């Protein structure tokens, strides 16, 4: 149409390689900062329950009340429970509260690990989109995996990672492992093209 000929907007100019790289670095920094804020938020949620006396005593009190109610209701038929209801409720409150707090903490820890796994996958996709040219993505994946292994040190994945940790190898083997990882990464990038 003739109206399209008269536009105020300039046509977009082609970006140079340096500008594209600079834009990719800015995108990587923003993406990584967003990842860190999501992990920080999940960790804060986990830490607020794990280190809180409010949750600890709340669960203990709730378990103690439930144990006392159970002892008194059963105590009509079995006099032992009525006689020792206070001691049983104290033990039930302590151990039951610890068990409920442990279940709550494990749920929160699982949600932190779920967030970290999602971010690892997204970061790998972003690294793949940029052709494995930006090393910030690989460093972020490594740091997220390290954080995950610290949170769950007895998982099979963490044990396997500790076996193959490059930092624990002698210098010659470490150099060989790093060169092998670089070649593997370059080969993967060449296959994607």
N, C-alpha and C positions, 0 to 999 in steps of 0.2 A: 504494500500500500504506500501511497505517497506520504502518509503521516509518519511512517517509520524512517523516512529519509532525514527528517529534522528532529534529531534527539539532542538533548542536552548532555547526556552521559557520554563519556569517552569510552571507546572500545578498550577492553582490558589488554594491557601490554604483556608481552611474553616475559616471564621471569627468567633471569639468568640462573645458572647452576648454583652460584653462590647464594642468591636470594632464596632459591628452593631449599638449599641446605639449612640456611638460617631459619626459614619458616618451619622446617621439620624439627630443628632443635628446640624452637619455642614451643611447638606442639608437644614434643616429648617432655619438656619441663613441666608444662601445664598438666599433662596426663599423669606424670609421675607424682606431682604434688597432690592431684586429686586422689590417686591411689593411697598415698600416705595419710590423707585426711580420713578416708574411709576406714583404713586399718586402725587409725588412732581412735576413731569413734567407736568401733567394735571393741577395741581393747579397753577403752574407758568404761564401756558397759560391763565388760567382764570384771575389771578391777573394782568397780563400784560394789559388786556383790561379793567378790572373793575376799576383800579386805574390810568388810563392813560388819560391825558389831550389831547393827540394827537387824540385818538379815539373820545373823547367827542366833541371837537371842529370840528373835521372832519365831524362827523355826523351832527352837528348843521349847519355847513357851507353848506353841501350838501342839507340838508332839506330846508335851507333858499333859496338857488339858485333854487331848484325845486319849492318852493312856489312862489317865485318871477316870475318865468317863467309861472306858471299856472295863477297867477294874471294878468300878462300882456297879456296873450293870451285870457283870458276871458274878460279883460278890454275893448276890442273893442266892445263887446256887452253890457256889464254891466259897466257903468261908475264908480260905487262905488268901484269896484276892482282896477281900474286904479288910482283912487284918493288916496286910502289907501293901495296901494300895498306894500309900505315900512313897514308899521306897521304890516300888515298881514304876510309879509315874515319874519319879526323878530319873531313874535309869532309862526309861522309855523316852523321856524328854531329851536327855543328853544324847543318847545314841541315835534316836529317831531324828532329832534336830540336825545332828551332824550328817546323817544319811541324806536328809532332804536338802541341806545346803550343798552337799557334794553333788547331788543330782542337778541342782540348779547351776552350779559352777560348771559341771561337765556339759550341760546344754549350752551355756554361754561360750565355753571354750570351743565347742563344735561349731557354733555360729561364727566365731572369729576365724577358725580354720576354713570354713566355707567361704567367707569373704576373701581370705588370702588366696584360696584356690581359684576363685572367679577372677581375681585381679591378675594372677599369674597367667591364666588363659588369655585374658584381654591384652595383657602386655606382650605376650608372644605373638598374638595376631597383629598388634600394631608394629612390632618389630618386623614381622613378615611383610606387612604392607609397605614398609619403608625399605625393603630389600636388604635387611640386616646391615645397613650402613651406619646406623646410630647406635653406639655402644651403650648409651644410657639405658636403653630397654633391657639389654642383657644384664647389666649391673642391677637393675631393679628386680628382674626375675630372680637373680641370685640372692639378693637381700631378702626378698619375700620368702623364698624357699628356706633360707637360713632362719628367719623368724618363725616359720612354720615348724621347722625341726626343733627349735628351742622350746616352743610351746608343747610339742608332742615328742619328747626325746625317745620314747620307747616304741614308736610306731616302726613298722618294718621299713618304710621309706626312709626314715631318719637314720636307722641303723645302717642301711645300705649306703646312704650318702656319707656317713662317717667312715665307712670302709674305703670309699673311693675319694676321700677328701684330698685335694691336690696339695693343700698346705702341710699335710703330715708326711708327704713323700720326700725322699732325698732330692737334692737339686737337679740332678740329671733326669730323674724320672718325672719331676715336676715340669721341666722344660719340654720333655717328650709329650707329656699329657696336654700341656698348653698348646703346643704345635698341632697335636692331633685334634684338639677341640677347634682350633682355628681352621684347619683344613676341612673338618666336618661341616663347620658353619659356612665356609666358602662354597663347598660342594653343594650344600642345601640351597644356598642363594643362587648358584648357577642353574640348578635344576628348576627353580621357580621361574626363571626367565625363559 
